[in-house]
């Protein structure tokens, strides 16, 4: 697993070093144009959430509003007043957070153990299991969503069912497997000479050396589960177990004349935890995605 | 495994045995979850696609063989929708894969340098990746809103000095799929860019230096050093993007429900709407199975292409 060193001074071509004073204005201009294109929808979301309904959908003037208001956030909290009838903002947050926690923490535990066993332990059927994992990485969740819906229909409208199918993940197992495979075996040999059993070796020697792999799996599975839509759409019909994505999706689908300001406010609430998390742990986010490149 | 005549000493044999027991204990939780929630559903979907079941009725479940698969290609009404969805997925992939891969590579090359502004841009390009598709759909629904009040319509009007006629982007048979494509590219490019960035940093700087000594121009550096150095990364990105393109669901469901006139219907949207909305489970399962095999086939091709490189 490669770790990306940012910024990339080591691989910068010599050419640039030779012309140290040369400022690549062309590159900066292109970057500026693309930044505006990429940032604009986000800017629109944030600004629009503080505008009156008449201003949010008002051509270019929506991007430069005359005055800002908290009215959308206020009306959201009034609209979702009861946890059982309409669902409450607090409730949506709680469900999304709980589901993400179960998937991320549970997934790190079971998938790292499985990946470690596949990489380091000797047992019959290891190769077959590995092949199975590799094939299962490819199968998209959507392709098994329908049968899964029938298998788990007894658990509809619970928090657990929203997390259950995603804890064990062939993809995470594979990520851990490749990471552990590249770890020097001397680590374990040293531990074994000191008389440590396999479990203690894993907990005290392997875990501290596998932080990048754990961060990758945690971040990638968090992005995926926090954004998931199809599965909770199938499995929930009661507002008290709606995650954020379903609550906001319903708002988007139900309104025939959409109140964008209000929906934008909801959208901001949905993305703020994720965006804040990303900005703080940016290095790790980028590393975890970059680590995928080695796979194949 | 170990025969009686094996010279393996007692101690060693016991060690292997305990190790395999510990190994299995470590494996079991993860493997059980994966088998129960991935493997079994997959076989169940194959089974469902071969049987007919009227949900909530007393009519017994009946085996129908390959009926649902034949339906996909022969049923006069359904065939049209299925082929149209397949075609939409194809167009989506044919546009998104090259455009998004190219754009991601281009942006990765641009941000592969130092500086505060460059760092800011890197963050900016990656930021949409943490936006759930529900939210992306919501923002773009407003940007693409019909009439002169829509953001994109208003912007195009200004750029063309008032000559642009406002379009109903998501309601027009010719514009709906391109609109879905644009918002998908906005959301997905940052992810691929970061993978390319890692690929770029894996190219040894000595390759660039050697090329520079040979007097290579900037274009030649790109063609002879950067591009070959990114070969495996590109194959990986192309395959992942293709697979993602075949799974498009959320944005279609939220923004157009496959409309107008099936112009944006995707295979996955069709499968889910058949099984879940139309209660035609077998048909939905059959579509899922077909899609899984297409994806499996593409992945096998990817492995083959990657292996050629190693040989």
Interface residues (C-beta under 8 A of the other chain):
Chain A: X2 X4 X5 X6 X7 X8 X9 X10 X11 X12 X13 X14 X15 X16 X24 X27 X28 X30 X31 X34 X35 X38 X39 X41 X42 X44 X45 X48 X56 X57 X58 X59 X60 X62 X63 X109 X110 X111 X113 X114 X115 X116 X117 X118 X120 X121 X122 X123 X124 X126 X129 X132 X133 X135 X136 X138 X139 X140 X142 X143 X144 X145 X146 X147 X148 X149 X150 X151 X164 X165 X166 X167 X168 X169 X170 X173 X197 X198 X199 X202 X223 X226 X227 X229 X230 X234 X245 X248 X249 X252 X253 X258 X260 X263 X264 X267 X270 X271 X274 X275 X277 X278 X279 X282 X285 X286 X289 X290 X291 X292 X293 X294 X295 X296
Chain B: X1 X16 X19 X20 X22 X23 X24 X26 X27 X29 X30 X31 X32 X33 X34 X36 X37 X38 X39 X40 X41 X42 X44 X45 X48 X107 X110 X111 X112 X113 X114 X115 X117 X118 X119 X120 X121 X122 X123 X124 X125 X126 X127 X128 X129 X130 X131 X132 X133 X134 X135 X136 X137 X138 X139 X140 X141 X142 X143 X145 X148 X149 X150 X151 X153 X154 X155 X157 X158 X186 X190 X191 X194 X195 X197 X198 X199 X200 X201 X202 X203 X204 X205 X208 X209 X212 X218 X221 X232 X233 X235 X236 X240 X243 X246 X247 X249 X250 X253 X254 X268 X271 X272 X275 X276 X281 X284 X285 X288 X289 X291 X292 X295 X296 X299 X302 X303 X306
